[in-house]
Amino acid sequence: MQNRRHLVTSLFIALVLAGCAGEQAVKPEPTATEAPSAQTAPGADKTGTTGLSLSERERQRRAELLAQRRIYFAFDSSTIDDEARAIIEAHAANLVANRQISLTLEGNCDERGSREYNLALGERRAQAVEKMMKVLGVSGNRIKTVSYGEEKPVCQEHNESCWRQNRRAEIVYK
């Protein structure tokens, strides 16, 4: 029952975000940091959106989500959490609104586990994101998945903080 509620909520949010899409295609640019820091102006609310209307805040939130191109996963998991769900929903809404854009989903793992296991887990991670995007209305022929397993780490250290960064699916626009 709860999964059905999450699906309905996800579809509603995707439709709302798709309705906010403009005429021009939005192809997010890669950023140096995955979580952009918002500077709060004096007198601003917690989101840093002084005097913005609801639709302006929604557009700002959508832009922040589109700037995030990494979906992180728990250890030995390909389950999408709520934070990742919001990012995927924003990218899916962007793809639905801009049918000329396609992407590649790159599955990655930390160094623990065998090469074969990590390739399979990376593939499951990329496919989990792909599956959610398809449910949200993105045509499968616009999505390519690839697994790099442990071969493309973003962090080379051997600790949990680093491993957490390497357990991800990357959204790469073509």
C-alpha positions in Angstrom: 0.0 0.0 0.0 2.8 2.4 0.9 4.6 1.7 -2.4 1.4 2.5 -4.3 1.1 5.8 -2.4 4.8 6.6 -3.2 4.1 5.9 -6.9 1.0 8.1 -7.0 2.9 10.9 -5.2 5.8 10.5 -7.6 3.6 10.7 -10.6 1.8 13.8 -9.3 5.0 15.6 -8.6 6.3 14.7 -12.0 3.2 16.1 -13.7 3.4 19.3 -11.6 7.1 19.6 -12.6 6.3 18.9 -16.2 3.7 21.6 -16.2 6.4 24.1 -14.9 8.7 23.3 -17.9 9.2 26.1 -20.3 9.4 26.0 -24.1 13.1 25.9 -24.1 15.0 22.7 -23.5 16.8 22.5 -20.2 20.0 20.5 -20.4 21.7 20.8 -17.0 25.3 21.7 -17.0 27.7 19.7 -14.9 28.7 21.4 -11.7 31.8 21.3 -9.6 29.8 20.4 -6.6 26.8 18.1 -6.7 24.9 19.9 -4.0 25.0 23.6 -4.8 25.3 25.8 -1.7 22.5 28.4 -1.4 23.5 31.6 0.1 20.8 33.2 2.2 20.2 36.8 1.7 19.4 39.0 4.8 15.7 38.7 5.5 15.3 35.5 3.4 13.4 32.5 4.6 15.2 29.1 5.2 15.3 28.4 1.5 16.9 31.7 0.6 13.9 32.8 -1.5 13.0 36.3 -0.3 9.8 37.5 -2.0 9.6 34.7 -4.5 6.2 33.4 -5.6 5.3 29.7 -5.2 6.0 29.0 -8.9 9.3 30.9 -8.7 10.3 28.7 -5.7 9.2 25.6 -7.6 11.4 26.6 -10.6 14.3 27.3 -8.3 13.9 24.0 -6.5 13.6 22.2 -9.9 16.8 23.9 -11.1 18.6 22.9 -7.9 17.5 19.3 -8.4 18.5 19.3 -12.1 22.0 20.5 -11.1 22.4 17.3 -9.1 23.5 14.5 -11.5 24.5 11.8 -9.0 22.1 9.4 -7.3 23.6 7.8 -4.2 22.9 4.4 -2.9 23.3 2.5 0.4 25.9 -0.3 0.7 25.1 -3.3 -1.4 21.8 -1.7 -2.6 20.1 -0.5 -5.7 17.1 0.9 -3.8 16.2 4.5 -4.5 15.6 6.6 -1.4 13.4 9.8 -1.1 16.3 12.2 -1.8 17.2 10.4 -4.9 13.6 10.1 -5.9 13.2 13.9 -6.0 16.3 14.2 -8.2 15.1 11.5 -10.6 11.6 13.0 -10.8 13.1 16.4 -11.8 15.2 14.9 -14.5 12.3 12.8 -15.7 10.0 15.8 -15.9 12.7 17.6 -17.9 13.0 14.7 -20.3 9.3 14.5 -20.7 9.1 18.2 -21.5 12.1 18.1 -23.9 11.7 15.0 -26.1 14.9 15.8 -28.1 17.2 15.1 -25.0 18.6 11.7 -24.2 20.9 10.5 -21.5 23.1 7.7 -20.2 22.8 6.3 -16.7 26.2 5.1 -15.4 26.1 2.7 -12.5 29.1 2.7 -10.1 30.2 0.9 -6.9 32.8 1.2 -4.2 35.8 -1.0 -4.3 34.4 -3.7 -2.0 33.2 -6.9 -3.7 34.5 -8.8 -6.7 34.8 -7.1 -10.1 31.9 -9.2 -11.5 29.6 -8.5 -8.5 30.3 -4.8 -8.7 29.6 -4.7 -12.4 26.2 -6.4 -11.8 25.4 -4.1 -8.9 26.3 -1.0 -10.9 24.0 -2.3 -13.7 21.1 -2.8 -11.2 21.7 0.8 -9.9 21.5 2.3 -13.4 18.5 0.2 -14.2 16.7 1.2 -11.0 17.0 4.9 -12.1 16.0 4.0 -15.7 12.9 2.1 -14.4 11.7 5.0 -12.3 12.2 7.4 -15.3 10.2 5.1 -17.5 7.4 5.0 -14.9 7.4 8.8 -15.0 6.9 8.8 -18.7 10.4 8.9 -20.3 10.6 6.7 -23.4 13.1 3.9 -22.9 14.8 4.6 -26.3 16.1 7.8 -24.9 17.9 6.2 -22.0 21.1 4.1 -22.2 22.5 2.3 -19.1 26.1 1.2 -18.5 27.9 -0.2 -15.5 31.4 0.7 -14.6 31.4 -1.2 -11.3 34.3 0.0 -9.3 36.3 1.2 -12.3 35.4 5.0 -12.1 35.7 6.0 -8.4 35.3 9.7 -7.6 37.2 9.2 -4.4 40.3 7.0 -4.0 40.6 6.7 -0.2 39.6 3.5 1.6 37.0 4.6 4.1 33.3 4.8 4.5 33.1 8.5 3.5 34.8 7.8 0.2 32.9 4.6 -0.5 29.7 6.5 0.0 30.6 8.8 -2.8 31.4 5.9 -5.1 28.1 4.1 -4.6 26.2 6.0 -7.3 24.5 6.3 -10.6 25.5 9.3 -12.8 23.1 11.1 -15.1 25.0 12.0 -18.2 23.1 14.1 -20.8 24.0 13.5 -24.5 
